[in-house]
Amino acid sequence: MARRIKIFDTTLRDGEQSPGCSMNLEEKIEIAKQLEKLNVDVIEAGFAISSKGDFESVMNIAKTLKNTTVTSLARALEKDIDVAYEAVKYAVSPRIHTFISTSPVHMQYKLRMSPEEVIEKTAAMVAYAKKYVSDIQFSAEDATRTEPEFLARVVQTAIKAGATVINIPDTVGFTTPNEMFDLIKYLKQNVSNIDKAELAVHCHNDLGMAVANSLAAVQAGASQIECTVNGLGERAGNAALEEIVMALNTRKPYFDIDCEVNTKQIYRTSRLVYNIIGMTPPINKAIVGTNAFAHESGIHQHGVLAEKSTYEIMTPESIGLKTNNMVLGKHSGRHAFEDKLIELGYDFTQEEINTYFEKFKELCDKKKQVNNNDIIAIVTNKMTYKPGTYELDRFDVHASNKNAATCVIVLKADNEFTEEVAIGDGPINAAYNAIDKIVSIKGHSLENYSINSVSDGTDALGEVVVKIRYNDNTYIGRGLSTDIIESSILAYVNGINKIIEMG
């Protein structure tokens, strides 16, 4: 019988710590709901004590999710653990995740504590957390650069104090698969009470081995893998959830491991996360990249046409991609549109379906055919307008290669319309200058602008992502339209609105 492992997702904590990947409360809740559909076992919703926003997001996620364990990170400090509990106590299955460094370099320069002090702190803080909840995870930060004998003492102490999960992080992505295998084996053989806790790993990707190290740990006996969607995380990121899950799924006879992740939700989860943080996957990204199931070589094409398994070790359908593509257009009805949403794996309320159907019909007036990527883009590019925020009413652009571009912009806020005109080096620059004249914030700057085509053809949807810098924070705006100027304006207004909402 195959052994069961758990998937611990830390996209909302470690993933969000990646520069430029911050999310607001609504976006975090949306991702958390999708992670629950993906059927991960544990969601690390944040680091509750780090900020008021993190506390609120952890608390709201704990209140929202119905089936998934929710945890918050906490240093080995009473105040951290207190706040973590206040945030996760509403979850159907709350967990507190506390940690302390154990490597010589961290103990000397970061903690300024002796090994014995670290042992004492581990025992005291795990026991302190245990008074709140029964499910306690303990992490030995920088475990792979810790002397194995000392690490075994720390682990044994944590379990004796009440830890139910022991996590072995490769905090700086230093180790290799063979070393990780040997370390997990060592702990299983040299910690007398190891059978009283689950053993987990958290691998970073600094040397590009996070997934390999995680899989090696599983082979050595670990029963939980910490990972993030799309491999997001600090520096070079974490082990990528989609790569770990599909490796276990595709090579099941080899690993003989079961995990309960719904693989058909992988692609949609990946797209949602990339969209929210304003990024697109590298074309050669394993599992979810544009070219992951593409074949250009004549030899490969011939082989795939004859038998898919010649060059495809997994199917597009297994991650939620549909190879068939029923085309929708302006004559398609609401029922056909709703069926398409269900086919793509979405489960919306009637109110949400009505909203997306209106956007779909608007798009049909601009495009002859609407494909799956267009539908996914409509659903993932949400525009919400709260009191005090701006909505594009209309714009008028004049541009040529001889004179400066001119743009007239009309924005609506609280049912009041404001019009401004500006010139610029091009139509988009002119539009942004006009918006800057209208908005009520100053001191912001455009940090990055990118555009990509959602689908094929001259009438393809253009998706624009902007990053706006304001008060040492980066805000991401997104826009979607068949008109790249309109999508550019929508993206900029969306980013400005986030500054207003969060500011």
N, C-alpha and C positions, 0 to 999 in steps of 0.2 A: 504493500500500500504506500502510495507516494506521501512524502512528508509535507506538511503544510507550513508555509511561511507567511508572515504578515508584511504588508507594504505600508510604511510610515511616510506620509508626504509632508515635506516641510517647505513647499513652494511659498506659502504665505508668511513664513518666518525667514528661513535662510535664503530662499529664492528672492524675496523682496529686498534683502540686504544688498543685492547686486546693484551697482551704480546705475541709475536711470530706470530702475524697475519698481519704483514706489507705486502704490495703489491706494485709492480712497476706500472708504468703508463699503460703499455699494459694490465696487469691483471685487473686493475681497469676499464679500458674501456670495456674489455670483460665482466666483471660482470655487468657493467652499461647497456650494450646492452641486456644482459640476463634479467635483472630486467625490462627493457622495454618490452621484450617479455612476462614476467610474468604479465605485465600490472599493476604494482604498480602506484599509483597516483603521488607520490613525491619521488625524490631521493636526499638525502643529500650527495653530492659528496665529501665533505671534509670540512676542516677548513682552508680556503684559506690563511690566514695570518700566519699560523703556520710554513710553510716552502715553499720554492720555488717549491718543488715537489708537495705539496698539491695544491698550486695555479695552477700549470700546469695541474694537473689531473682534478680539478674542471672545468677549462676553456675548456679543451679538451672534457670532458664529455658533457658540455653545448653545444659545437659546434656539437657533434656527434649525440645526441639523437633527435628524430624527433617529439615525441608526449608527452613526460613526463616533468612535472615541475622539474627543477633542482634548488637546493638551496645550499648555503654555510653557515656554522655557523660563527658567529661574536660576539665577546664580545661587550658590550655596550660602545664602543669606536669609535670615528670617523675614526681612521686609519683602524681599523678592518672592518668597514662597507664599507669604500672606496675600500679596496682590495677585499672584498666579491663581491661587484658590478662589479668590473673589471673582475672577474672570471666568474660570472653567466650571464653577460649581453648578451652573445651570445645565450642563451637558447631560445627555442620557448616560454617558460613560466618561466621566472626567478623569484626567490624568495630570499629574504634576511632573514636569521634567526638570530636574535640577542637575547642575554640573559643577565640576571643579577641575582645574588643571592638575596633571600628574607628571608631566615630563620635567626633567631637571631644569631646562632652560626656562620653562614657564613658572615653575615654583620659585626659582631664584629671581628672575627679572620682572615677572608679572605679578605674582602673588606675594613675593617676599615672605614666604613661609617655608618651614622645614618639612621634610617628609612626614614626620610624626604629627605635625600640626595639620597637615592635609588629611591624614588618617582620622584624627579626632574630629575635624570639621565634617568630613564625609559621614561619619557615624551620627553626629549630632543633627545635621541638616536633613538627612534622609529620615531619621526618626521624627524630626519636627514636621516634615511634610506628611508623614504617615498618619499624623493625628487628624489631618483634613480628609484624605481620600485613601482608599486601599491600593490604588494603582499608581505606583511611583516608578518613574524611570530615572536612572542615574547614569550620567555620562562622565567618563574620564577624559577630559579634553586633552588633545595631543597624545592620545594613548599609544600611537604607533612609534612615538619617539620616547616612550617611557620604558624604563628597565622592566622586563617581564616579571621579575620576582616582586618588585614593588607594585606593579599593576595588579598582580594576583592578590596581594594583601588588600589593596584598595577595594577591589571587586568583592572579595570575601566580606570585608567590613560593611560595604553598602548592602549586600544581601542580608547579612545578619541584622542590620538596622531596619530592614523592611522593604528594600527595593525589589520590585517584581520584574523589572526589565533593566538589563545592564547594557549600555551602549558603548561600543569601542570606536571612537572617531579617528579617522585619518585626517586630522584637522587641516593640515597643510598639504595634503596630497603627496606625501613623501614615500609611502610604502609601495611594494610591488605585490602581485598576486601570490607568489610563493611565500613571501614573508607574512602576508595577511593570513593565509591558510595556516601557517605554522603558529602564528600568535593565537588564533582562535582555538586551535588544537591544544596549545599549551595551557590556556585558561581552563578549558574543559577537563584537562587532566590534573591541574594543580590547584584548583579552587574547590575545596571540599564540599561547599554548599551550592555549587553552580547549577545543580538540578532544580533548585528552588526558584530560579529566575530564567526568563527568556534572554537570549544573547542576541544583541543587535549590532549593526555597523553603520557608520555614517562616513562616506568616502568623498573626498574632494578630488578635483580633476586636474590639479596643477601639472601633473606629468601625463595626463591623458589616460589614466588607468582606473578611474573611479568605478566604472561599470565592471571591469575585469576584477578589481579588488573586491567589490561587493559579491560577485558571483563566487569568487574563491572562498570568501567567508561563509557563504551558504553551504558550499561543499564541505567545509570543515565543521559545520554544525550550527552556524548562526540561524536564528529563526525569525529575524526581522531585518528588513533593509530600509534604511532612511534614504530618500531620494527626492528629486523635484521634477516637475513637468518641464520638459525641454532642457533639463540639466542646468537650470538657472542657479545662481548662487554667487557668493563672493569670489573674486578673482576669476579663475577659470571655471568656476561653477561646481556643481555636485554631480553625483551619479544620476543619469537621466532615467526617470521612471519608465518611459516608453521603451527604452532599450533593454532595461532589466526585465521587464514583464514579457516582452516579445522574445527575448533570449530564452527565458524559462519556458515560454509557451511553444516556441518553434523547436527547441531542443529538449523537449520533455522526456523522451526516452533516455537521454544522456543524464540530465539533472535529476530526474525522478522527483520533481518538486511541484506542488500545487500552490497557486495563489489565486485568490478569488476576484481579481481585477477583471472588470468587463472590458475586454480588449476592443470591442466595437465602439467604445466611447473614447478611445485614445486620440484619434485624429481630431475630433471635435474639441476635446479638452486642450490639446496642443494649440489649435487655432485660437481658442478663446484666450488663453494665457498670452500668446504672442500678440494678439490684437490689443489686449488691455495694456500691456507694457510698451506698445508702439514699436514692435519689432516684427521681422519676418524670418522664417527659418532659412539657414544656409541651404542652397539648392541640393547639396549632397548630404544634408543631415539625415542620419540613420532613422528609419521608420517613418518620419513625418516630413522630410524634405521633398521639394518639388520633384526631384529626380529619383526618389526612393523606389518608385515603380515604373520608371521611364526607361525605354530601350531605344537607342539610336543605332548602335552597331548592327550592320546587316546580319552578321552571324547570330547575334543575340535575338534580333527580331525574328529571324527564321526559326530559331529554337523555341521561342516563346509561343509563336503561332502554332507550331507543331505540338508542343506540350509545355504548359506554363512552368512546370517544375524544373525545366532545363536551366532556367536562369532566375526563377523566383522561388525563394525558400519559404515565403509566406504570401498570402493573398492580400490584395488591397482591401477586400471585404473584411478581413480579420481585424483591421484597425478602424473600421467604420467608413472606409471609402467605398463608393459605388462605381463599378465599372460601366454599368449602363447609365444612360443619361436621357431621361424623358424630358423633352424640351417643353418649357412653358412659355406662353406668350400672352398678348393682350386679350385673346379670346378664351383663355383658360379661366375656369371658375374657381370659386372659393374652395370647393371640395377637392379639386385637383391640387390646389396649393396646399391645403391641409394635409393631403396624402403625401405630398412631397416632403413636408416638414417631418412627418412621422417616419418616412423612409430614411431621412437623413439623421434620425435618432433624437429628434426634439420632442419635448412633451410640454406644451404651453397651455395656459388657460385660454378660454375663448376670447377674453379681452385682449390678451397678447396676440393671438392669431389675427384678430381683427386689425390690430395696429400694423402688424407685419404685412398683412394682405393689402392694406392701403399703400404701404411703401412699394410693394411688389407691383401694384397697378400703375403707380407713378413711374416706376422703372420701365414698365412695358410700353409706356408712351414714348420712351426715349430709345428703347432697344427692340429689335425685331424678335429676338429669342433670348430667354433668360435661362441660364443653366445652373447646375448645382452650386458652383462657386459664387454665383451672383446671390443665390438664396442665402448661403452661409454668410456672405458679407452683409446682407441686409439685416440678418439676425444679430450678428456680432457687433455691428457698428450702431450702437444705440446713442441717440441724442436726447438728453433730458434737459428741460429748462425749468429752473427753480426761481422763486422770487429774487429779483436783483440781478439775474443773469440775462445774457443777450441772445437773441435769435435773429438769424439773417432773414430780412424781409425781401430785399432785392439788391442787385448790383448792376452797374453799367461800366464796361471797360472799353477804352480806346487805346490801341497800341499799334506801333509801326516800327520799322527799323531805322527811321530817320529822326523821330522825335521821342521825347520822354513819354512813357505810358501814363494814362490818366484813369482813375477809377472813382466812381461815385458809389458809396455804400450807404444802405439804409438798414439800421439795426433796430429791433424792438426789444424793450425791457419794461416789464410791468405795464404793458399796454400803451407805452409811449414810444413814438418813433423818432429816431435821431438820424439825420443825414449829414454826411461829410464827403468832401472830395479831396483827393491827394494825387500827387505825381510820384513816379518811381522809376527805377531802372528797367522795370518790366511790369507786366500787368499784375503779377502776384505781389511784387514789392509795393506797387501803388495801392493795391487793395489793403495790404497790411498797414501801410502808413495811414490810410483813411480810417481803419478800425482803431488804430492807436489814438487818433484824434477824438474818438467817441468814448472809449472805455474809461472807467473811473479809476484805473490803477496806473501807476507810473513806475518806472525803473525796471521794467521787464525787458528781456531781450530774447530774440530767436536764436536758439542754440543749435538746432538741427532741423532739416526739412528733407523728407523723402517721399517718393511716390512710386507705387507699383501697380501694375495691371492685375485686376482680380481675375479677369477672364480673357478670352481671345477676341480678336476682331477690332475693327476701327471704332465700334461703338462700345468697347469694353468699359466696365466700371474702373475708374481710377481711385485708388485708396491712398490718401495723403496722411502722413503722420508728421506732426511737428513736436519739437521739445522746446518749451519756453522756460527760461531761467528767471526766477524771481525770489529775492530774499534767500539766496543760497539753496533753494530747492528747485527741482526740475518737474515741470508739469507737462503731461502728454496730452495732445489733442489729436483727434482723428476725424477725417471727413471722407465721404463717399459720394461719388457722382460720376456720370458719364462725361461731365464737363470738368476738366482738371482745374480750371480756375475756381469753379464753384466748390469742388472738393477741398481745394486749398484754403478758401475762405472759411468753409465749415470747420476744417481742422483747427485753424487759428482761433476762431470764436469758441470752439469747444475747449481749447487749452486755456483761454482767458477765463471762461466760466469756471473751470476747475480752480484757478487762482482765487476767484471771488468766493467760491463755495468753501474752500479750505483755509481761506486767509484771514 
